[in-house]
Amino acid sequence: MARLRLSLLGGFRIEEEQRGQVPLTGKRGQAIIAYLARCPGMAASREKLASLLWSDSDSDHSRNSLRQTLSLLRRDFSRVGVDLIQAQNDTIGLKTSAIDIDVEDFEAGLMARSPQELEMALAHYGGPFLDGFYLDSNSFDDWAASERERLQNRAIESYEKLARLVDVEAGLVLVDRLLAVEPTREASYRLKIELLIACGRRDQAMRAYELCSSVMKKEFGVGVSPETRALSDAIVAPASKSVHPQSANGGAVGQHHGSPSISVAEFVNLTGEGGDDYFARGLVQDIATALTAVADYVVLAGPSPQDKTVPGDEPKTAVRARYVLSGSIQRSGDDLRVNVLLVDVSGGHNVWAQKFDGHSENALRFQDRIAQAVVLAVILELQMTNWKVRDKSPPGSSEVRRLVNEALMKYFEMTRDSLLTAIERVEMALAIEPHNARAKRTLSVAMTMALAFGALPSKQGYLERALELAQAAVRAVPDDEIARVILSFALLSDGRIDEAIVECRHAIGLNPSYPSARGDLAELYALRGQVSEALHEASEAIRLGTHDVIDFWRHHSMAVALFAGGKDRRALEDARKVVRTKPGFVRGALYWAAAAAATGNTEEASRAMHHCLSQLPHLNLGNVCPGFMPRYVKDHHHARFLEMLSRAGLPSAERALP
């Protein structure tokens, strides 16, 4: 039987091994193949495919469109002698024996243990996932954008990891590839500077530092971070005092500048039964594997790394991870208890600890549950650590903690579907513990963000509940800066700008390093017309939280402020960044449309408005602002924003009526 090769990295391309590229009829057929290729078992229900690709149609029309598209796909593949599409009951799938997929090869290769295997894996990364492929179906495009960002982050992490494992010259080649993937990533410039210092090329290191400074200033309006600034001292320091990211024989870097490093140490078996050693080892492997799939971390599996040294080097150059995850296993009859602890080695303090109880007859299921919970908790705790935030709100029972963590992970995906899932998870948590402040806080922000993304209709009832939940969370833990920011966000959505500013300032008073507080304050200042104050706070937020999951919102605040200040070209640049990062964030796309219209880019403004209306077709000049989004406080700012949206093609309330 003929075999197909599907390439999704760098665009969409499907080829038969003998005949070359297989032409497919229509983009929706390609979208079906791409989506099924990434589903578990390469299969999905008809209902899911229909709603994903024809979200604007009713059920009958979407299922009929799906049948027609599947018929065309079968015809296209029959021409090259391939029977790829299979149907079983209400499920549509791909025959796994008939197709190879570049994304699978890429992700499987990232589990490699040697630099050579990792390099082979990266050879499969031909560019962003479905690059340039847009369907004008908000559900599909949101899914593709999320997958694109996840895979790009994995590629970035892997390039950096490989650059630290190979010799300096090869590392420099890799870091240039890394900068080609993401040219504004400050951590990549740091790595390049370190490598250039290590091989004595200080003039080039200084030029790299100056280029980094220029990029940070131009792209984000901020200076370099303290970590990067510290490297300028190493550039001019004597060679004996310079920072060496690698040993002379190409050993692994100890400090792992850029992505934080985590060592998953061996779990201690306290049961006294040798059979539990297998459970302990399997648990460590599951946790390490799951963490490796998270692009933001360098994962070292095995014994605690502070006991290991780089071969051929002195003990003082020991490879040390920033964080160490360790644990122990206890048994009482068939009952098992697993204790897990995450320690910040550099700071010498415990970041997180939790115990898990289960039964040995369901050991594999128990193991999976622990690995999932650990990864969720580690990601969230390290995000908090990155923000210099300690969660002061009581977590509740283990089941509530699990549901809230799952909700937060879905929240941070920030798509319409993921936000609704987050609401569902945290509603389940509140059903268990109705007075849990952390769950109330999480449900509030999930609902408010769902309103901002258009996942929930703009009904006052949703907003009133979000406000009540946020206020209850603040009353429960008054010094919780997270709850203060969430309350501020709900107040902003209700148009209560001054009250929202008070809450943001309170949060900053509690924690001046909290980027979300400064980013939200920037938007509030921008809406009030305080342009310079807004730009300052947005710049601080970007500096404090560079490249985290809500970085796009800080650039949105920049765009709101710049538009109010009449700096339309700069507003357009920031709005474009927002849409590239989060195409499903229609508020950001509306500023893209308005700024494009204000700069005379008529075609781009029209394209931007089409992007908005394809996702939220009910929007018009009567309900967009206020309604879907908060309005500027000053009437002339508000009137100008609506005028530019009108020029971009947003219909009037009268024209929008059916």
HELIX and SHEET records of a PDB file:
HELIX    1   1 LYS A   27  ALA A   37  1                                  11    
HELIX    2   2 PRO A   40  MET A   42  5                                   3    
HELIX    3   3 ARG A   46  LEU A   53  1                                   8    
HELIX    4   4 SER A   59  SER A   78  1                                  20    
HELIX    5   5 THR A   96  ALA A   98  5                                   3    
HELIX    6   6 ASP A  102  GLY A  109  1                                   8    
HELIX    7   7 PRO A  115  LEU A  122  1                                   8    
HELIX    8   8 ASN A  138  LEU A  165  1                                  28    
HELIX    9   9 VAL A  168  VAL A  181  1                                  14    
HELIX   10  10 GLU A  186  ALA A  198  1                                  13    
HELIX   11  11 ARG A  202  PHE A  220  1                                  19    
HELIX   12  12 PRO A  226  VAL A  236  1                                  11    
HELIX   13  13 ALA A  239  LYS A  241  5                                   3    
HELIX   14  14 ASP A  276  THR A  292  1                                  17    
HELIX   15  15 PRO A  305  ASP A  307  5                                   3    
HELIX   16  16 PRO A  315  THR A  317  5                                   3    
HELIX   17  17 SER A  360  ASN A  362  5                                   3    
HELIX   18  18 ALA A  363  ASN A  386  1                                  24    
HELIX   19  19 SER A  398  GLU A  413  1                                  16    
HELIX   20  20 ARG A  416  ILE A  432  1                                  17    
HELIX   21  21 ALA A  437  PHE A  453  1                                  17    
HELIX   22  22 GLN A  460  ALA A  476  1                                  17    
HELIX   23  23 GLU A  481  SER A  493  1                                  13    
HELIX   24  24 ILE A  497  LEU A  510  1                                  14    
HELIX   25  25 PRO A  515  LEU A  527  1                                  13    
HELIX   26  26 VAL A  531  LEU A  544  1                                  14    
HELIX   27  27 ASP A  551  ALA A  564  1                                  14    
HELIX   28  28 ASP A  568  THR A  581  1                                  14    
HELIX   29  29 VAL A  586  ALA A  598  1                                  13    
HELIX   30  30 THR A  602  GLN A  615  1                                  14    
HELIX   31  31 ASP A  635  ALA A  648  1                                  14    
HELIX   32  32 ALA A  653  ALA A  656  1                                   4    
SHEET    1   A 4 GLY A  20  GLN A  21  0                                        
SHEET    2   A 4 ARG A  13  GLU A  16 -1                                        
SHEET    3   A 4 LEU A   4  SER A   7 -1                                        
SHEET    4   A 4 ILE A  99  ILE A 101  1                                        
SHEET    1   B 3 ALA A  43  SER A  45  0                                        
SHEET    2   B 3 THR A  91  LEU A  94 -1                                        
SHEET    3   B 3 ILE A  85  GLN A  88 -1                                        
SHEET    1   C 4 VAL A 268  ASN A 269  0                                        
SHEET    2   C 4 TYR A 323  SER A 332  1                                        
SHEET    3   C 4 SER A 261  VAL A 264  1                                        
SHEET    4   C 4 VAL A 298  ALA A 301  1                                        
SHEET    1   D 4 VAL A 268  ASN A 269  0                                        
SHEET    2   D 4 TYR A 323  SER A 332  1                                        
SHEET    3   D 4 ASP A 335  ASP A 344 -1                                        
SHEET    4   D 4 HIS A 349  HIS A 359 -1                                        
END                                                                             
